[in-house]
Structure formats: structure tokens, C-alpha cells
Amino acid sequence: MAAATTPDHNGLLRFTTAGSVDDGKSTLIGRLLYDSKSIFEDQLEAVESASSQKGIDGTDLSLLTDGLKAEREQGITIDVAYRYFATPKRKFIIADTPGHIQYTRNMVTGASTADLAIILIDARHGLLEQTHRHSFIASLLGLRHVVVCVNKMDLVDYREERFNEIVAAYKDFSSRLDITDIKFIPISALYGDNVVDRSDKTPWYGGGTLLHHLETVHVGADRNLQDCRFPVQYVIRPQTDAHRDFRGYAGRIASGVWKPGDKVVALPSGKESTIDQILVGDTPLDKAFPPLSVTMTLTDDIDLSRGDMLVRANNQPENTQALDARICWLCEAPLNPATRYVLRHTTRDVQAKISEVLYRIDINTLHRVEDDVTIGVNDMARVRIKTASPLLTDGYKDNRATGSFILVDPSTHLTVAAGVVG
């Protein structure tokens, strides 16, 4: 039996960039890629050529990430651009997300699978509405690590006083958010100060570079390895001569550590069994953990189908048809409580409706707005949701996989909201 290696939480870091328009997100990522020597020669030649055509003296590193034609023409980021690079210490997946308010839904997409968020702030302008919005989204989505990069320090003469002013303002705002680890770094993405290499222009700054922090931040404790949750995605019944009696349950492990011989309960039926094998392809494992996609077989022939869940008998999610949740509204049309939606949660789709809007959240003050509440595009709100059949949920703070959902308009198939339980 092959052993599954212990989850190496420091081996891969997923992070997202966020901030207001023209704060330099794409340039920062370009600088990270360029200075860490993660760019192929043909890529660099293409960017240098595009920079020359735009009349830019030098290399516009933002072009490394602004990949759509419309993005290059407008000089803005529209889509979520995923970039991959590695250093000897770690591998990285970057989600470069837009700064424009109309693309907030893209920022939600990029942040939903991230371990860490980089919030960029223009040193000249300080905190803006999008700084507040993106920081709140990072908190809403349970990102426990935030790096606030005060960018364009070259345009304020690398003044320590200006950096300290922005740090104080952000600390005051973020004190009302649920973010446990915030790091502040003064940088110039354009010139590379404190991005990959330390800058001699900020002698007053005693911390490390951005890349050093990304290489060393520990995110292993963020994963839930205690609460065993395995949503069934597909039942495998080959019914071939070689596998006449095989019945496997395929899916992605949401949380917990699983081993053959473990006692499990199938929900919602409540039937008990024991794990016989855990397979990746045809290879058996002696243990498995998130986010591995595996096939499990049980010692008993019980009825399981897509949307069901395997758990431990003494550690079960809540089985409920009423959710208190926080949502980010992503649709141009405002929320209509009379509309019925499809709620997608793990591998299960159920009919649902928003039975009550408790309040909208003012993104600048984080105060509750409770009177005459209309929820429009990019608004954040707390709501109550009723579902047509029960869901197996945990609070999002405890389990991101089983505490999150989306709402889909069944007539247009558009995702109208992203939400978290609790």
C-alpha cells in the first residue's frame, strides 16, 4: 500500500492581489516574476516589444499579467489571471484580480481559494473604498493572512512618516475585521524596492521583503484536519469482469485525515460502515487529507449518491434547511426575495430562497444598514436562507469547504451571490 505523504502546507502558497485601480497590482506581479527569474525569454521579448509599441521607455512589467487584448488596450485588469512561479523554497499560484468595483465578483473568485491576500495601497492616496471592500472580502472569505503593500513609495520620496500614516489608518479600519495576521511592507513595484530584494532607500524599515514573507509564511494551521468531511461527487460502478462487484465513492476530501479502517457515517441516511480502501487511480493510500481527490470503498454495501457525505459518528455537520449567512451580491439586478434560486453547496444543489435580509454592510464604516435595505451589485449583506431540502453545513470559520456556497439564477444560470455560513 502506498503511503500518502504528510500534507506539506509550506510547499504551495495560493495568494491573491487586490486593491484599487492603478495601485500597481499587475506591475507588482510582473516584478515578482521578473526578479525571481520566472519569465521565459520569449515572454520577456513579447512584453518588451509591446512596451515599445506603447511608447514606454523600458519594460512595462504589468503586461506580463494583463493578458486579454482589452486589458492591454485599456491598461486595466479585467479577468482573474492565474500565474504560476516557484523559488527554491516554495511554489506559488497567484490570482491577479481587478481593482475596478464593477469586477468585484472576479476578486471574490480569486480570493475564494487563496491562503493569503496582498492588498496594495497607493502611498499618495492612502486607503480608498476598494481598499475597504477588498479587505472586507478577504475577511469574509476567511483569509487569515494579509500583506498590506504600501506601493509607489518612490512617489512620496520613501518617507517613513507617510508609510506610518497609512499603517495607522489601516490598523484602525481592520480592527473591526476578522483577520489574524497582517504584515505591512513599503515597496515600489516599478523599481523593485523591497519586493524581491531589500531596498537601501528605506533604511528605516526593519522587516523583510515581500518575497521573503511569501516564502516563509506558515499556512498549515489554516487547514482543517480535525473535522472529517467527504462530500460524494460520483459513484463508480465499472461492472466489468475484472471489477464486477466494485463500488467506489469519488470526490474531493473537504477536511480531516482519513485512513482505511476508520469508522464512518453516511449522511443523511445515518448508516454506519468502515473504510475499506482509499484510492488515487488504482493506487491505494494508507491515509488521505484535503484537498486530495480520491475514491473510497466501504466494507458495507450502503446506498450513497452525489450530494451525500461521509463523516465521523462523533463529529457531524449541522443538518439544516435554514441558514444565517453573509453574502456578496454579484448580479446587476438587485436581490429580489421573491425569486427562487439554486443553492450549490459542496456537491449538492437545492432549491432556495432568501427569506429575510437582516442588514446591508456599509463597506466604508462596516456599520449595519437596516432600514429600507436594497441589495445591489457588489453589496455585502447578512441574510436568512430557506432551502427546499436539508444541507450538511459547518460554520465557515471552522470549515471553508462546507461553510461556503453560491446562489445561481436557474433561468439565466448566472451566479448571483457568493455566501458563507455563520
Kinemage of the C-alpha trace (Angstrom):
@kinemage 1
@onewidth
@group {chain A} dominant
@subgroup {mainchain}
@vectorlist {calphas} color= white
{ca met a 1} P 0.000 0.000 0.000
{ca ala a 2} L 1.433 3.401 -0.981
{ca ala a 3} L 1.774 5.976 1.739
{ca ala a 4} L 0.320 9.392 1.195
{ca thr a 5} L 2.915 11.917 2.175
{ca thr a 6} L 2.084 14.204 5.050
{ca pro a 7} L 0.458 17.373 3.712
{ca asp a 8} L 3.239 19.861 3.009
{ca his a 9} L 1.440 23.089 3.722
{ca asn a 10} L 4.577 25.140 3.120
{ca gly a 11} L 5.147 23.565 -0.294
{ca leu a 12} L 2.490 25.632 -2.114
{ca leu a 13} L 1.060 29.071 -1.413
{ca arg a 14} L -2.001 30.415 -3.199
{ca phe a 15} L -2.316 34.165 -2.929
{ca thr a 16} L -4.404 36.901 -4.467
{ca thr a 17} L -3.667 40.538 -5.179
{ca ala a 18} L -6.255 43.229 -4.522
{ca gly a 19} L -6.593 46.977 -4.198
{ca ser a 20} L -7.944 49.960 -6.045
{ca val a 21} L -7.459 50.859 -9.697
{ca asp a 22} L -3.872 51.747 -10.670
{ca asp a 23} L -2.429 50.708 -7.310
{ca gly a 24} L 0.086 48.619 -9.270
{ca lys a 25} L -1.104 45.038 -8.784
{ca ser a 26} L -0.105 43.798 -12.234
{ca thr a 27} L 3.225 45.616 -12.057
{ca leu a 28} L 3.929 44.024 -8.673
{ca ile a 29} L 3.279 40.533 -10.004
{ca gly a 30} L 5.380 41.279 -13.064
{ca arg a 31} L 8.172 42.421 -10.751
{ca leu a 32} L 7.904 39.226 -8.674
{ca leu a 33} L 8.093 37.101 -11.818
{ca tyr a 34} L 10.904 39.159 -13.350
{ca asp a 35} L 13.159 39.450 -10.296
{ca ser a 36} L 12.667 35.805 -9.312
{ca lys a 37} L 13.708 34.840 -12.871
{ca ser a 38} L 10.383 33.100 -13.565
{ca ile a 39} L 9.883 34.506 -17.085
{ca phe a 40} L 10.757 32.731 -20.327
{ca glu a 41} L 12.854 34.675 -22.804
{ca asp a 42} L 10.103 34.718 -25.444
{ca gln a 43} L 7.647 36.120 -22.861
{ca leu a 44} L 10.062 38.891 -21.963
{ca glu a 45} L 10.716 39.687 -25.618
{ca ala a 46} L 6.959 39.938 -26.280
{ca val a 47} L 6.477 42.286 -23.317
{ca glu a 48} L 9.441 44.443 -24.362
{ca ser a 49} L 8.001 44.680 -27.868
{ca ala a 50} L 4.537 45.602 -26.541
{ca ser a 51} L 6.101 48.183 -24.230
{ca ser a 52} L 7.953 49.744 -27.157
{ca gln a 53} L 4.757 49.898 -29.226
{ca lys a 54} L 3.056 51.764 -26.381
{ca gly a 55} L 5.913 54.273 -26.334
{ca ile a 56} L 7.181 53.169 -22.924
{ca asp a 57} L 10.871 53.657 -22.194
{ca gly a 58} L 11.849 50.332 -20.637
{ca thr a 59} L 9.755 47.268 -19.851
{ca asp a 60} L 6.145 47.544 -18.685
{ca leu a 61} L 6.047 44.551 -16.328
{ca ser a 62} L 2.274 44.824 -15.898
{ca leu a 63} L 1.904 43.409 -19.427
{ca leu a 64} L 3.086 40.060 -18.111
{ca thr a 65} L -0.286 39.596 -16.394
{ca asp a 66} L -2.729 41.747 -18.362
{ca gly a 67} L -3.263 39.018 -20.920
{ca leu a 68} L -6.571 39.948 -22.572
{ca lys a 69} L -6.487 42.282 -25.553
{ca ala a 70} L -8.982 44.610 -23.847
{ca glu a 71} L -6.780 44.695 -20.757
{ca arg a 72} L -3.711 45.717 -22.694
{ca glu a 73} L -5.605 48.381 -24.636
{ca gln a 74} L -7.174 49.923 -21.535
{ca gly a 75} L -4.258 49.358 -19.183
{ca ile a 76} L -6.522 47.677 -16.605
{ca thr a 77} L -7.077 44.184 -15.284
{ca ile a 78} L -10.497 42.721 -16.106
{ca asp a 79} L -10.296 38.969 -15.747
{ca val a 80} L -8.719 36.880 -12.985
{ca ala a 81} L -5.253 35.995 -14.283
{ca tyr a 82} L -3.627 32.976 -12.673
{ca arg a 83} L 0.155 32.864 -12.735
{ca tyr a 84} L 2.496 30.158 -11.509
{ca phe a 85} L 6.073 30.517 -10.354
{ca ala a 86} L 8.482 28.880 -7.957
{ca thr a 87} L 11.572 29.614 -5.922
{ca pro a 88} L 13.856 27.035 -4.297
{ca lys a 89} L 11.784 27.444 -1.114
{ca arg a 90} L 8.197 27.338 -2.363
{ca lys a 91} L 5.748 27.089 -5.252
{ca phe a 92} L 3.172 29.817 -5.831
{ca ile a 93} L -0.164 30.289 -7.573
{ca ile a 94} L -1.116 33.958 -7.987
{ca ala a 95} L -4.604 35.226 -8.714
{ca asp a 96} L -4.246 38.731 -10.155
{ca thr a 97} L -7.681 40.290 -9.661
{ca pro a 98} L -9.227 43.532 -10.948
{ca gly a 99} L -9.378 46.779 -8.998
{ca his a 100} L -12.494 48.233 -10.644
{ca ile a 101} L -15.615 47.996 -8.490
{ca gln a 102} L -17.590 46.512 -11.393
{ca tyr a 103} L -15.283 43.467 -11.331
{ca thr a 104} L -15.666 42.784 -7.594
{ca arg a 105} L -17.088 39.339 -8.455
{ca asn a 106} L -13.744 38.489 -10.076
{ca met a 107} L -11.942 39.461 -6.880
{ca val a 108} L -14.266 37.141 -4.940
{ca thr a 109} L -13.408 34.334 -7.364
{ca gly a 110} L -9.676 34.865 -6.993
{ca ala a 111} L -9.786 35.108 -3.211
{ca ser a 112} L -12.057 32.109 -2.682
{ca thr a 113} L -9.217 29.561 -2.960
{ca ala a 114} L -6.368 31.731 -1.647
{ca asp a 115} L -4.318 31.295 1.538
{ca leu a 116} L -3.162 34.918 1.633
{ca ala a 117} L -4.154 38.296 0.195
{ca ile a 118} L -1.862 41.113 -0.862
{ca ile a 119} L -3.670 44.440 -0.502
{ca leu a 120} L -1.946 47.227 -2.429
{ca ile a 121} L -2.312 50.853 -1.350
{ca asp a 122} L -1.003 53.785 -3.380
{ca ala a 123} L 1.235 55.747 -0.991
{ca arg a 124} L -0.057 59.029 -2.460
{ca his a 125} L -3.750 58.284 -1.968
{ca gly a 126} L -3.933 56.103 1.129
{ca leu a 127} L -6.977 53.926 1.871
{ca leu a 128} L -9.792 54.086 -0.702
{ca glu a 129} L -13.208 52.448 -0.943
{ca gln a 130} L -11.803 49.457 -2.810
{ca thr a 131} L -9.184 49.008 -0.083
{ca his a 132} L -12.038 48.659 2.386
{ca arg a 133} L -14.085 46.451 0.083
{ca his a 134} L -11.287 44.038 -0.761
{ca ser a 135} L -10.124 43.831 2.843
{ca phe a 136} L -13.670 43.031 3.933
{ca ile a 137} L -13.965 40.355 1.245
{ca ala a 138} L -10.668 38.843 2.431
{ca ser a 139} L -12.089 38.743 5.960
{ca leu a 140} L -15.437 37.407 4.754
{ca leu a 141} L -13.716 34.582 2.862
{ca gly a 142} L -11.655 33.599 5.875
{ca leu a 143} L -8.202 34.637 4.656
{ca arg a 144} L -6.152 34.722 7.826
{ca his a 145} L -3.038 36.243 6.284
{ca val a 146} L -2.955 39.701 4.697
{ca val a 147} L 0.080 41.615 3.436
{ca val a 148} L -0.521 45.337 3.039
{ca cys a 149} L 1.966 46.612 0.458
{ca val a 150} L 2.227 50.405 0.507
{ca asn a 151} L 3.216 50.844 -3.130
{ca lys a 152} L 4.703 53.735 -5.112
{ca met a 153} L 6.895 54.803 -2.199
{ca asp a 154} L 9.155 56.354 -4.837
{ca leu a 155} L 6.446 58.974 -5.485
{ca val a 156} L 6.442 60.104 -1.842
{ca asp a 157} L 10.241 60.175 -1.555
{ca tyr a 158} L 10.261 56.969 0.507
{ca arg a 159} L 9.081 58.931 3.543
{ca glu a 160} L 8.684 56.869 6.707
{ca glu a 161} L 6.058 59.299 8.011
{ca arg a 162} L 3.750 58.639 5.069
{ca phe a 163} L 4.144 54.874 5.462
{ca asn a 164} L 3.317 55.113 9.177
{ca glu a 165} L 0.211 57.202 8.462
{ca ile a 166} L -1.166 54.527 6.120
{ca val a 167} L -0.279 51.727 8.543
{ca ala a 168} L -2.152 53.506 11.358
{ca ala a 169} L -5.210 54.145 9.167
{ca tyr a 170} L -5.339 50.509 8.007
{ca lys a 171} L -4.919 49.151 11.535
{ca asp a 172} L -7.825 51.341 12.695
{ca phe a 173} L -10.061 50.050 9.880
{ca ser a 174} L -9.013 46.399 10.099
{ca ser a 175} L -9.557 46.230 13.862
{ca arg a 176} L -13.212 45.543 13.006
{ca leu a 177} L -12.327 42.685 10.634
{ca asp a 178} L -11.598 39.062 11.425
{ca ile a 179} L -8.022 38.923 10.112
{ca thr a 180} L -5.446 37.451 12.469
{ca asp a 181} L -2.158 38.118 10.658
{ca ile a 182} L -1.431 41.468 8.947
{ca lys a 183} L 2.015 42.419 7.630
{ca phe a 184} L 2.951 45.911 6.321
{ca ile a 185} L 5.721 46.383 3.725
{ca pro a 186} L 6.791 49.627 1.956
{ca ile a 187} L 7.520 48.885 -1.720
{ca ser a 188} L 7.969 50.306 -5.177
{ca ala a 189} L 6.789 47.676 -7.658
{ca leu a 190} L 8.098 49.802 -10.529
{ca tyr a 191} L 11.677 49.849 -9.246
{ca gly a 192} L 11.614 46.645 -7.195
{ca asp a 193} L 12.171 48.160 -3.753
{ca asn a 194} L 11.513 45.520 -1.035
{ca val a 195} L 9.742 43.204 -3.494
{ca val a 196} L 12.410 40.549 -4.060
{ca asp a 197} L 15.465 42.484 -2.889
{ca arg a 198} L 15.806 44.779 0.115
{ca ser a 199} L 15.943 48.472 -0.695
{ca asp a 200} L 18.605 50.877 0.550
{ca lys a 201} L 16.039 53.670 0.099
{ca thr a 202} L 14.042 52.567 3.168
{ca pro a 203} L 16.712 52.218 5.869
{ca trp a 204} L 14.014 52.928 8.465
{ca tyr a 205} L 12.182 49.700 7.558
{ca gly a 206} L 13.410 46.749 9.588
{ca gly a 207} L 11.280 43.959 8.099
{ca gly a 208} L 11.864 41.524 5.265
{ca thr a 209} L 10.954 41.708 1.600
{ca leu a 210} L 7.620 40.671 0.159
{ca leu a 211} L 9.062 37.525 -1.434
{ca his a 212} L 10.739 36.519 1.833
{ca his a 213} L 7.403 36.780 3.629
{ca leu a 214} L 5.620 34.783 0.913
{ca glu a 215} L 8.296 32.086 1.122
{ca thr a 216} L 8.125 31.755 4.904
{ca val a 217} L 4.517 32.454 5.984
{ca his a 218} L 3.046 29.342 7.596
{ca val a 219} L -0.425 28.412 6.382
{ca gly a 220} L -0.538 24.792 7.580
{ca ala a 221} L -2.587 25.667 10.657
{ca asp a 222} L -5.271 27.170 8.395
{ca arg a 223} L -6.328 23.752 7.069
{ca asn a 224} L -8.996 21.810 8.930
{ca leu a 225} L -7.584 18.362 9.622
{ca gln a 226} L -9.901 17.610 12.561
{ca asp a 227} L -13.437 17.585 11.136
{ca cys a 228} L -13.721 14.733 8.643
{ca arg a 229} L -15.974 15.697 5.709
{ca phe a 230} L -16.090 13.815 2.394
{ca pro a 231} L -18.847 15.000 0.013
{ca val a 232} L -19.611 12.283 -2.533
{ca gln a 233} L -19.329 13.554 -6.089
{ca tyr a 234} L -19.747 10.373 -8.124
{ca val a 235} L -20.454 6.684 -7.549
{ca ile a 236} L -18.149 4.423 -9.563
{ca arg a 237} L -19.648 1.107 -10.692
{ca pro a 238} L -17.499 -0.273 -13.567
{ca gln a 239} L -19.357 -3.635 -13.739
{ca thr a 240} L -16.574 -5.147 -15.800
{ca asp a 241} L -15.365 -8.743 -15.475
{ca ala a 242} L -12.342 -7.524 -13.515
{ca his a 243} L -14.387 -5.264 -11.198
{ca arg a 244} L -17.775 -6.962 -11.123
{ca asp a 245} L -18.583 -6.031 -7.510
{ca phe a 246} L -16.638 -2.767 -7.245
{ca arg a 247} L -18.492 0.202 -5.765
{ca gly a 248} L -16.414 3.307 -5.090
{ca tyr a 249} L -17.337 6.794 -3.943
{ca ala a 250} L -15.338 9.511 -5.671
{ca gly a 251} L -14.873 13.092 -4.526
{ca arg a 252} L -12.517 15.666 -3.067
{ca ile a 253} L -11.738 15.499 0.624
{ca ala a 254} L -13.104 18.675 2.204
{ca ser a 255} L -11.397 18.293 5.581
{ca gly a 256} L -9.941 15.819 8.031
{ca val a 257} L -7.452 12.967 7.755
{ca trp a 258} L -8.843 9.643 6.503
{ca lys a 259} L -7.452 6.107 6.807
{ca pro a 260} L -8.597 2.605 5.852
{ca gly a 261} L -10.259 1.031 8.875
{ca asp a 262} L -11.868 4.279 10.023
{ca lys a 263} L -15.488 4.067 11.145
{ca val a 264} L -17.719 6.409 9.144
{ca val a 265} L -21.340 7.507 8.958
{ca ala a 266} L -23.123 8.221 5.681
{ca leu a 267} L -25.325 11.306 5.788
{ca pro a 268} L -28.196 11.953 5.531
{ca ser a 269} L -29.128 8.251 5.891
{ca gly a 270} L -27.139 7.797 9.119
{ca lys a 271} L -25.917 4.336 8.077
{ca glu a 272} L -22.557 3.272 9.512
{ca ser a 273} L -19.696 1.465 7.815
{ca thr a 274} L -15.896 1.203 7.704
{ca ile a 275} L -13.466 2.483 5.074
{ca asp a 276} L -12.029 -0.465 3.166
{ca gln a 277} L -9.714 1.318 0.725
{ca ile a 278} L -8.731 4.856 -0.276
{ca leu a 279} L -7.577 5.012 -3.894
{ca val a 280} L -5.965 7.557 -6.186
{ca gly a 281} L -6.486 5.921 -9.554
{ca asp a 282} L -5.564 2.294 -8.870
{ca thr a 283} L -3.063 3.181 -6.125
{ca pro a 284} L -4.191 2.552 -2.532
{ca leu a 285} L -3.209 5.066 0.166
{ca asp a 286} L -2.707 4.496 3.859
{ca lys a 287} L -4.082 7.973 4.610
{ca ala a 288} L -5.554 10.926 2.747
{ca phe a 289} L -6.224 14.580 3.502
{ca pro a 290} L -7.537 17.757 1.812
{ca pro a 291} L -7.529 18.688 -0.993
{ca leu a 292} L -6.862 15.225 -2.446
{ca ser a 293} L -9.382 13.805 -4.912
{ca val a 294} L -9.843 10.131 -4.089
{ca thr a 295} L -12.141 7.136 -4.386
{ca met a 296} L -13.223 5.442 -1.168
{ca thr a 297} L -14.644 1.949 -0.838
{ca leu a 298} L -16.575 0.726 2.203
{ca thr a 299} L -16.862 -2.673 3.844
{ca asp a 300} L -20.672 -2.493 3.642
{ca asp a 301} L -22.874 -2.103 0.592
{ca ile a 302} L -24.846 1.020 1.535
{ca asp a 303} L -26.811 3.457 -0.593
{ca leu a 304} L -24.775 6.595 -1.263
{ca ser a 305} L -25.167 9.092 -4.100
{ca arg a 306} L -23.957 12.510 -5.228
{ca gly a 307} L -24.581 15.136 -2.550
{ca asp a 308} L -24.307 12.676 0.368
{ca met a 309} L -21.421 12.974 2.805
{ca leu a 310} L -19.178 10.649 4.813
{ca val a 311} L -18.312 11.877 8.324
{ca arg a 312} L -17.362 10.558 11.764
{ca ala a 313} L -20.117 9.369 14.106
{ca asn a 314} L -18.991 11.693 16.922
{ca asn a 315} L -18.283 14.722 14.700
{ca gln a 316} L -21.087 15.643 12.336
{ca pro a 317} L -22.072 18.817 10.450
{ca glu a 318} L -25.360 20.581 11.057
{ca asn a 319} L -28.268 19.192 9.067
{ca thr a 320} L -30.453 22.219 8.370
{ca gln a 321} L -32.852 23.912 5.975
{ca ala a 322} L -32.334 27.395 7.479
{ca leu a 323} L -29.050 29.254 7.014
{ca asp a 324} L -27.848 32.517 8.533
{ca ala a 325} L -25.227 33.698 6.070
{ca arg a 326} L -23.198 36.634 4.809
{ca ile a 327} L -23.316 37.159 1.058
{ca cys a 328} L -21.648 39.251 -1.615
{ca trp a 329} L -24.246 40.098 -4.274
{ca leu a 330} L -22.730 39.657 -7.749
{ca cys a 331} L -25.669 40.312 -10.066
{ca glu a 332} L -26.524 43.583 -11.827
{ca ala a 333} L -30.196 43.098 -10.928
{ca pro a 334} L -30.877 43.759 -7.220
{ca leu a 335} L -31.770 40.977 -4.836
{ca asn a 336} L -35.441 40.014 -5.053
{ca pro a 337} L -36.653 37.971 -2.045
{ca ala a 338} L -39.473 36.547 -4.170
{ca thr a 339} L -37.034 34.823 -6.537
{ca arg a 340} L -36.148 31.168 -6.079
{ca tyr a 341} L -32.509 30.256 -6.637
{ca val a 342} L -30.397 27.127 -6.854
{ca leu a 343} L -28.017 26.922 -3.902
{ca arg a 344} L -24.832 24.989 -4.686
{ca his a 345} L -23.042 23.635 -1.619
{ca thr a 346} L -20.193 21.101 -1.906
{ca thr a 347} L -21.621 18.526 -4.360
{ca arg a 348} L -25.276 19.248 -3.643
{ca asp a 349} L -27.759 21.546 -5.447
{ca val a 350} L -31.012 22.518 -3.713
{ca gln a 351} L -33.806 24.993 -4.350
{ca ala a 352} L -33.582 28.006 -2.040
{ca lys a 353} L -34.918 31.482 -1.401
{ca ile a 354} L -33.706 34.409 0.666
{ca ser a 355} L -36.400 34.618 3.327
{ca glu a 356} L -35.070 37.732 5.052
{ca val a 357} L -32.444 40.441 4.543
{ca leu a 358} L -31.195 41.260 8.035
{ca tyr a 359} L -28.921 44.155 7.067
{ca arg a 360} L -26.525 45.524 4.473
{ca ile a 361} L -22.940 46.311 5.468
{ca asp a 362} L -21.604 49.790 4.730
{ca ile a 363} L -18.269 48.926 3.179
{ca asn a 364} L -16.526 52.109 4.378
{ca thr a 365} L -17.613 52.114 8.011
{ca leu a 366} L -18.547 48.428 8.421
{ca his a 367} L -21.754 49.662 10.094
{ca arg a 368} L -25.062 47.857 9.608
{ca val a 369} L -27.720 49.456 7.402
{ca glu a 370} L -31.083 48.042 8.460
{ca asp a 371} L -33.705 50.490 7.114
{ca asp a 372} L -35.077 50.289 3.552
{ca val a 373} L -32.404 47.806 2.572
{ca thr a 374} L -31.863 47.166 -1.135
{ca ile a 375} L -29.066 44.790 -2.043
{ca gly a 376} L -27.420 45.681 -5.336
{ca val a 377} L -24.369 44.522 -7.244
{ca asn a 378} L -21.198 44.257 -5.090
{ca asp a 379} L -23.146 44.860 -1.854
{ca met a 380} L -22.413 42.788 1.242
{ca ala a 381} L -25.305 41.688 3.424
{ca arg a 382} L -26.419 39.306 6.136
{ca val a 383} L -29.428 37.205 5.157
{ca arg a 384} L -31.543 34.229 6.134
{ca ile a 385} L -31.970 31.477 3.549
{ca lys a 386} L -34.540 28.687 3.468
{ca thr a 387} L -33.787 25.581 1.414
{ca ala a 388} L -36.195 23.024 -0.017
{ca ser a 389} L -34.180 20.119 1.396
{ca pro a 390} L -31.565 19.884 4.181
{ca leu a 391} L -27.903 20.798 3.765
{ca leu a 392} L -24.917 19.445 5.731
{ca thr a 393} L -23.050 22.578 6.780
{ca asp a 394} L -20.386 23.849 9.160
{ca gly a 395} L -19.634 27.412 10.117
{ca tyr a 396} L -17.271 28.979 7.580
{ca lys a 397} L -14.749 29.898 10.275
{ca asp a 398} L -14.400 26.216 11.110
{ca asn a 399} L -14.558 24.768 7.605
{ca arg a 400} L -14.264 26.783 4.393
{ca ala a 401} L -15.313 23.851 2.202
{ca thr a 402} L -18.586 23.021 3.964
{ca gly a 403} L -19.326 26.574 5.110
{ca ser a 404} L -19.471 28.238 1.679
{ca phe a 405} L -21.990 28.248 -1.159
{ca ile a 406} L -23.135 30.109 -4.257
{ca leu a 407} L -26.599 31.110 -5.434
{ca val a 408} L -27.460 30.581 -9.108
{ca asp a 409} L -30.381 32.036 -11.040
{ca pro a 410} L -31.957 28.949 -12.680
{ca ser a 411} L -33.368 30.976 -15.578
{ca thr a 412} L -30.049 32.526 -16.656
{ca his a 413} L -27.582 30.124 -14.989
{ca leu a 414} L -25.698 33.175 -13.694
{ca thr a 415} L -24.071 33.118 -10.260
{ca val a 416} L -25.881 35.908 -8.394
{ca ala a 417} L -24.227 35.638 -4.967
{ca ala a 418} L -21.395 34.005 -3.051
{ca gly a 419} L -22.015 33.283 0.601
{ca val a 420} L -20.574 31.934 3.817
{ca val a 421} L -22.421 30.279 6.692
{ca gly a 422} L -22.315 31.800 10.162
